């Protein structure tokens, strides 16, 4: 995937329009479209501005999600994650699908 494709993926994941993400980054809709089509590249100022919205800037630039350190998780989140270690692959995938569906429903 390209930087533009990953940026578009992040925008979609966050449920933002091109206009909204562009405005947060200090650019217009046309510039946002050009970023997503790889006709232009976002600069550091833009990326720093969209990061607080939840854009995984490391992923956009490098193509790998930056791992979350344990100190960024609540005790509840750590507890839930600890249960996953003991599950088989099928059950882990079931939980992943269920969590994704619940997160999507919570956004709407």
MDAnalysis code that builds the backbone (N, CA, C; Angstrom):
import MDAnalysis as mda
import numpy as np

u = mda.Universe.empty(324, n_residues=108, atom_resindex=np.repeat(np.arange(108), 3), trajectory=True)
u.add_TopologyAttr("name", ["N", "CA", "C"] * 108)
u.add_TopologyAttr("resid", np.arange(1, 109))
u.add_TopologyAttr("resname", ["UNK", "UNK", "UNK", "UNK", "UNK", "UNK", "UNK", "UNK", "UNK", "UNK", "UNK", "UNK", "UNK", "UNK", "UNK", "UNK", "UNK", "UNK", "UNK", "UNK", "UNK", "UNK", "UNK", "UNK", "UNK", "UNK", "UNK", "UNK", "UNK", "UNK", "UNK", "UNK", "UNK", "UNK", "UNK", "UNK", "UNK", "UNK", "UNK", "UNK", "UNK", "UNK", "UNK", "UNK", "UNK", "UNK", "UNK", "UNK", "UNK", "UNK", "UNK", "UNK", "UNK", "UNK", "UNK", "UNK", "UNK", "UNK", "UNK", "UNK", "UNK", "UNK", "UNK", "UNK", "UNK", "UNK", "UNK", "UNK", "UNK", "UNK", "UNK", "UNK", "UNK", "UNK", "UNK", "UNK", "UNK", "UNK", "UNK", "UNK", "UNK", "UNK", "UNK", "UNK", "UNK", "UNK", "UNK", "UNK", "UNK", "UNK", "UNK", "UNK", "UNK", "UNK", "UNK", "UNK", "UNK", "UNK", "UNK", "UNK", "UNK", "UNK", "UNK", "UNK", "UNK", "UNK", "UNK", "UNK"])
u.atoms.positions = np.array([
    [0.839, -1.189, 0.000],
    [0.000, 0.000, 0.000],
    [0.882, 1.249, 0.000],
    [0.350, 2.295, -0.567],
    [1.067, 3.571, -0.615],
    [0.678, 4.443, 0.581],
    [1.405, 5.533, 0.760],
    [1.080, 6.481, 1.836],
    [-0.350, 6.987, 1.661],
    [-0.716, 7.339, 0.445],
    [-2.067, 7.835, 0.197],
    [-3.140, 6.807, 0.506],
    [-2.887, 5.558, 0.148],
    [-3.856, 4.496, 0.433],
    [-3.997, 4.277, 1.940],
    [-2.878, 4.322, 2.649],
    [-2.941, 4.142, 4.107],
    [-3.617, 5.333, 4.778],
    [-3.376, 6.531, 4.262],
    [-4.038, 7.715, 4.809],
    [-5.546, 7.607, 4.616],
    [-5.971, 7.180, 3.452],
    [-7.398, 6.990, 3.177],
    [-7.980, 5.913, 4.093],
    [-7.236, 4.839, 4.299],
    [-7.683, 3.761, 5.185],
    [-7.875, 4.288, 6.608],
    [-6.930, 5.093, 7.084],
    [-7.043, 5.662, 8.427],
    [-8.249, 6.604, 8.516],
    [-8.445, 7.426, 7.487],
    [-9.588, 8.350, 7.478],
    [-10.886, 7.561, 7.554],
    [-10.986, 6.504, 6.763],
    [-12.197, 5.675, 6.760],
    [-12.381, 4.983, 8.104],
    [-11.298, 4.472, 8.673],
    [-11.369, 3.796, 9.968],
    [-11.921, 4.727, 11.043],
    [-11.548, 6.001, 10.962],
    [-11.986, 6.979, 11.947],
    [-13.357, 7.575, 11.627],
    [-13.907, 7.229, 10.464],
    [-15.224, 7.725, 10.083],
    [-15.240, 9.197, 9.720],
    [-14.126, 9.686, 9.169],
    [-14.017, 11.102, 8.815],
    [-14.178, 11.302, 7.312],
    [-14.746, 12.426, 6.939],
    [-14.827, 12.778, 5.522],
    [-13.492, 13.376, 5.083],
    [-13.284, 13.466, 3.790],
    [-12.073, 14.108, 3.278],
    [-12.038, 15.565, 3.701],
    [-13.174, 16.211, 3.702],
    [-13.250, 17.612, 4.120],
    [-12.842, 17.763, 5.582],
    [-13.364, 16.885, 6.443],
    [-13.075, 16.976, 7.878],
    [-11.612, 16.698, 8.195],
    [-11.050, 15.645, 7.597],
    [-9.647, 15.326, 7.874],
    [-8.739, 16.403, 7.304],
    [-9.055, 16.872, 6.099],
    [-8.263, 17.950, 5.517],
    [-8.281, 19.196, 6.383],
    [-9.455, 19.565, 6.867],
    [-9.573, 20.760, 7.713],
    [-8.765, 20.599, 8.994],
    [-8.823, 19.417, 9.589],
    [-8.040, 19.171, 10.805],
    [-6.548, 19.291, 10.532],
    [-6.152, 18.918, 9.317],
    [-4.741, 19.004, 8.941],
    [-4.335, 20.341, 8.352],
    [-5.295, 21.260, 8.260],
    [-4.996, 22.589, 7.748],
    [-4.942, 22.683, 6.235],
    [-5.604, 21.727, 5.558],
    [-5.639, 21.749, 4.089],
    [-7.089, 21.620, 3.621],
    [-7.308, 21.919, 2.373],
    [-8.648, 21.801, 1.809],
    [-8.945, 20.402, 1.305],
    [-10.185, 20.192, 0.915],
    [-10.627, 18.875, 0.435],
    [-9.822, 18.421, -0.781],
    [-9.538, 19.338, -1.701],
    [-8.789, 18.972, -2.908],
    [-7.395, 18.471, -2.556],
    [-6.753, 19.139, -1.615],
    [-5.424, 18.698, -1.187],
    [-5.513, 17.330, -0.527],
    [-6.543, 17.122, 0.306],
    [-6.739, 15.816, 0.944],
    [-6.910, 14.731, -0.113],
    [-7.705, 15.016, -1.128],
    [-7.900, 14.057, -2.224],
    [-6.574, 13.758, -2.896],
    [-5.781, 14.794, -3.141],
    [-4.476, 14.602, -3.781],
    [-3.539, 13.768, -2.918],
    [-3.608, 13.932, -1.598],
    [-2.811, 13.094, -0.699],
    [-3.222, 11.632, -0.857],
    [-4.519, 11.391, -0.854],
    [-5.025, 10.027, -0.908],
    [-4.790, 9.378, -2.270],
    [-4.663, 10.181, -3.313],
    [-4.375, 9.661, -4.654],
    [-2.873, 9.630, -4.938],
    [-2.058, 9.981, -3.944],
    [-0.595, 10.008, -4.066],
    [-0.113, 10.997, -5.118],
    [-0.903, 12.033, -5.361],
    [-0.472, 13.086, -6.275],
    [0.332, 14.147, -5.529],
    [0.177, 14.181, -4.201],
    [0.959, 15.034, -3.308],
    [1.226, 14.239, -2.045],
    [2.221, 14.665, -1.292],
    [2.542, 13.995, -0.029],
    [2.271, 14.928, 1.137],
    [1.652, 14.407, 2.190],
    [1.401, 15.246, 3.363],
    [2.722, 15.627, 4.032],
    [2.776, 16.842, 4.567],
    [3.992, 17.277, 5.252],
    [3.873, 17.015, 6.752],
    [4.950, 17.288, 7.463],
    [4.997, 17.022, 8.902],
    [3.952, 17.828, 9.668],
    [3.704, 19.062, 9.251],
    [2.724, 19.909, 9.926],
    [1.328, 19.277, 9.840],
    [0.968, 18.794, 8.665],
    [-0.323, 18.132, 8.460],
    [-0.414, 16.887, 9.339],
    [0.611, 16.036, 9.299],
    [0.583, 14.783, 10.052],
    [0.503, 15.035, 11.556],
    [1.213, 16.041, 12.031],
    [1.147, 16.382, 13.456],
    [-0.251, 16.865, 13.834],
    [-0.917, 17.542, 12.919],
    [-2.254, 18.074, 13.201],
    [-3.332, 16.990, 13.201],
    [-3.176, 15.948, 12.381],
    [-4.212, 14.907, 12.319],
    [-3.988, 13.792, 13.344],
    [-2.819, 13.732, 13.910],
    [-2.519, 12.689, 14.904],
    [-3.478, 12.721, 16.092],
    [-3.812, 13.899, 16.656],
    [-4.741, 13.906, 17.805],
    [-6.135, 13.352, 17.482],
    [-6.488, 13.270, 16.211],
    [-7.786, 12.698, 15.834],
    [-7.769, 11.177, 15.888],
    [-6.577, 10.602, 16.056],
    [-6.453, 9.147, 16.104],
    [-5.764, 8.560, 14.893],
    [-5.301, 9.398, 13.964],
    [-4.592, 8.895, 12.791],
    [-3.275, 8.286, 13.263],
    [-3.031, 7.051, 12.879],
    [-1.779, 6.373, 13.209],
    [-0.736, 6.830, 12.192],
    [-0.034, 7.900, 12.534],
    [0.920, 8.532, 11.619],
    [2.055, 7.572, 11.274],
    [2.494, 6.802, 12.229],
    [3.557, 5.819, 11.964],
    [3.101, 4.840, 10.882],
    [1.870, 4.370, 10.975],
    [1.324, 3.458, 9.976],
    [1.226, 4.134, 8.613],
    [0.737, 5.366, 8.580],
    [0.610, 6.083, 7.305],
    [1.969, 6.173, 6.613],
    [2.994, 6.519, 7.356],
    [4.315, 6.724, 6.759],
    [5.075, 5.429, 6.490],
    [5.045, 4.502, 7.424],
    [5.895, 3.314, 7.360],
    [5.147, 2.075, 6.869],
    [3.853, 2.017, 7.150],
    [3.083, 0.842, 6.756],
    [2.984, -0.204, 7.845],
    [3.445, 0.130, 9.052],
    [3.346, -0.782, 10.188],
    [2.697, -0.036, 11.345],
    [1.775, -0.715, 12.009],
    [1.146, -0.100, 13.177],
    [2.143, -0.063, 14.314],
    [2.230, 1.070, 14.964],
    [3.135, 1.244, 16.081],
    [2.566, 0.497, 17.272],
    [3.356, -0.373, 17.875],
    [2.815, -1.126, 19.010],
    [2.479, -0.213, 20.187],
    [1.443, -0.598, 20.909],
    [1.017, 0.155, 22.093],
    [1.799, -0.385, 23.281],
    [2.362, 0.493, 24.044],
    [3.088, 0.046, 25.238],
    [2.090, -0.182, 26.375],
    [2.390, -1.115, 27.263],
    [1.462, -1.434, 28.354],
    [1.092, -0.232, 29.222],
    [1.985, 0.740, 29.345],
    [1.669, 1.892, 30.190],
    [0.611, 2.805, 29.569],
    [0.247, 2.561, 28.312],
    [-0.798, 3.340, 27.660],
    [-2.179, 2.692, 27.832],
    [-2.214, 1.511, 28.442],
    [-3.468, 0.784, 28.608],
    [-3.969, 0.887, 30.043],
    [-5.281, 0.893, 30.181],
    [-5.882, 0.894, 31.525],
    [-5.762, -0.506, 32.126],
    [-6.002, -0.609, 33.410],
    [-5.954, -1.924, 34.060],
    [-7.033, -2.845, 33.483],
    [-8.181, -2.282, 33.123],
    [-9.243, -3.077, 32.508],
    [-8.771, -3.640, 31.165],
    [-8.155, -2.792, 30.337],
    [-7.666, -3.250, 29.030],
    [-6.593, -4.324, 29.177],
    [-5.703, -4.158, 30.141],
    [-4.672, -5.171, 30.385],
    [-5.279, -6.496, 30.828],
    [-6.316, -6.426, 31.656],
    [-6.980, -7.643, 32.109],
    [-7.603, -8.389, 30.934],
    [-8.323, -7.665, 30.083],
    [-8.969, -8.295, 28.926],
    [-7.923, -8.910, 28.001],
    [-6.834, -8.196, 27.773],
    [-5.781, -8.731, 26.914],
    [-5.143, -9.981, 27.515],
    [-5.040, -10.033, 28.826],
    [-4.419, -11.205, 29.462],
    [-5.227, -12.476, 29.187],
    [-6.530, -12.365, 29.031],
    [-7.357, -13.533, 28.736],
    [-7.081, -14.075, 27.336],
    [-6.708, -13.226, 26.421],
    [-6.482, -13.655, 25.037],
    [-5.334, -14.649, 24.914],
    [-4.352, -14.531, 25.774],
    [-3.185, -15.413, 25.703],
    [-3.572, -16.884, 25.781],
    [-4.616, -17.185, 26.513],
    [-4.995, -18.570, 26.758],
    [-5.973, -19.131, 25.722],
    [-6.368, -18.327, 24.770],
    [-7.354, -18.761, 23.781],
    [-6.676, -19.308, 22.530],
    [-7.403, -20.169, 21.841],
    [-6.936, -20.687, 20.558],
    [-7.184, -19.662, 19.450],
    [-6.603, -19.923, 18.287],
    [-6.713, -18.993, 17.160],
    [-8.152, -18.731, 16.748],
    [-8.984, -19.770, 16.724],
    [-10.377, -19.596, 16.319],
    [-11.102, -18.647, 17.274],
    [-10.911, -18.850, 18.576],
    [-11.564, -17.995, 19.559],
    [-11.033, -16.566, 19.506],
    [-9.738, -16.405, 19.278],
    [-9.155, -15.061, 19.150],
    [-9.772, -14.330, 17.960],
    [-9.928, -15.036, 16.851],
    [-10.516, -14.415, 15.663],
    [-11.984, -14.065, 15.909],
    [-12.701, -14.904, 16.630],
    [-14.096, -14.618, 16.970],
    [-14.186, -13.345, 17.805],
    [-13.319, -13.211, 18.777],
    [-13.318, -12.016, 19.628],
    [-12.937, -10.779, 18.815],
    [-11.983, -10.927, 17.903],
    [-11.586, -9.789, 17.067],
    [-12.768, -9.301, 16.235],
    [-13.479, -10.226, 15.601],
    [-14.639, -9.853, 14.782],
    [-15.736, -9.221, 15.635],
    [-15.971, -9.781, 16.798],
    [-16.998, -9.256, 17.689],
    [-16.639, -7.840, 18.155],
    [-15.387, -7.632, 18.554],
    [-14.957, -6.310, 19.013],
    [-15.043, -5.301, 17.874],
    [-14.668, -5.690, 16.667],
    [-14.740, -4.767, 15.525],
    [-16.189, -4.375, 15.256],
    [-17.104, -5.341, 15.321],
    [-18.527, -5.050, 15.085],
    [-19.082, -4.134, 16.181],
    [-18.697, -4.379, 17.417],
    [-19.190, -3.549, 18.514],
    [-18.628, -2.134, 18.414],
    [-17.366, -1.997, 18.027],
    [-16.767, -0.660, 17.869],
    [-17.438, 0.088, 16.740],
    [-17.742, -0.604, 15.637],
    [-18.423, 0.039, 14.519],
    [-19.815, 0.502, 14.919],
    [-20.518, -0.329, 15.687],
    [-21.871, 0.044, 16.139],
    [-21.819, 1.222, 17.099],
    [-20.787, 1.290, 17.919],
    [-20.662, 2.401, 18.873],
    [-20.414, 3.725, 18.172],
    [-19.789, 3.676, 17.003],
    [-19.513, 4.902, 16.249],
    [-20.774, 5.476, 15.618],
    [-21.755, 4.595, 15.347],
    [-22.959, 5.097, 14.674],
    [-24.040, 5.513, 15.628],
])
